Amino acid sequence: EAQVTQNPRYLITVTGKKLTVTCSQNMNHEYMSWYRQDPGLGLRQIYYSMNVEVTDKGDVPEGYKVSRKEKRNFPLILESPSPNQTSLYFCASSSDRGLFAKNIQYFGAGTRLSVL
Amino acid sequence: DQQVKQNSPSLSVQEGRISILNCDYTNSMFDYFLWYKKYPAEGPTFLISISSIKDKNEDGRFTVFLNKSAKHLSLHIVPSQPGDSAVYFCAASFVLSNFGNEKLTFGTGTRLTIIP
């Protein structure tokens, strides 16, 4: 079954304690992204990756890091979490169909993070 | 600055009737539009999309209309069914945004409730 898997689904942590949210996809997709969803703001892109070792900032990258060492995995790292990073996080992936072809992004089930 | 807007946070519709969800956008560079559906505790799932070269796309009970001059799109669901109760997100993208970035710009969502 084609899927994007995020772990953990729920996480409560304290300010400053480093954490990693994992994301894995089994569709051999080139593109992967992280979004956060906040009330009244929709989903906003944090970081994206076009392929292995190729990553770049999205709209709200401050306080986050990512890495793409393998095609299937795209972890989101919070080196020193703060309460304003309390949010619902989604990982997404899509395939590379060329510059002018449109791709559908597939989303994971989400990770609800609370930073105290 | 919210580039994609869904001005109705919620909508209730009788089962069997038509549901119409609306979305407005401000960035004239957007050339591809999507609707995603989201159930609680799940990630958004792709529903239907439309390219800016079209004004209508239909898929079973779902039809998306695009009015480029008004920068407006709508999703019609007919007939509405109880399983359609979910949050619906409108999203937009354009090819040359951060070359290669598959970023979607989302609206804030509309919660649709189908009344049996």
Contacts between the chains, C-beta under 8 A, distances in Angstrom:
chain1	res1	chain2	res2	distance
A	4	B	43	7.2
A	31	B	102	4.7
A	33	B	102	6.7
A	33	B	103	6.9
A	35	B	106	7.9
A	40	B	108	5.8
A	41	B	2	8.0
A	41	B	108	6.6
A	42	B	2	7.7
A	42	B	4	7.2
A	42	B	89	6.7
A	42	B	106	3.8
A	42	B	107	5.4
A	42	B	108	4.6
A	42	B	109	6.5
A	43	B	44	7.5
A	43	B	89	7.1
A	43	B	91	8.0
A	43	B	104	7.4
A	43	B	106	4.2
A	44	B	106	7.5
A	45	B	103	4.8
A	45	B	104	7.4
A	48	B	101	5.5
A	48	B	102	6.8
A	48	B	103	6.5
A	50	B	100	4.9
A	50	B	101	7.5
A	56	B	98	6.8
A	56	B	101	6.9
A	58	B	101	7.6
A	58	B	103	6.2
A	59	B	103	7.7
A	90	B	43	5.5
A	90	B	44	7.2
A	92	B	43	7.9
A	94	B	102	5.4
A	99	B	95	6.3
A	99	B	100	7.7
A	100	B	95	5.9
A	102	B	32	4.9
A	102	B	49	7.0
A	102	B	51	6.9
A	102	B	93	7.6
A	103	B	102	5.9
A	104	B	34	7.4
A	104	B	46	4.8
A	104	B	49	7.2
A	105	B	46	7.4
A	105	B	102	6.4
A	105	B	104	6.2
A	106	B	46	7.3
A	107	B	36	7.8
A	107	B	43	3.4
A	107	B	44	4.9
A	107	B	45	7.1
A	108	B	43	5.1
A	109	B	41	6.9
A	109	B	42	5.4
A	109	B	43	4.9
A	110	B	41	7.5
A	110	B	42	7.4
A	110	B	43	5.5
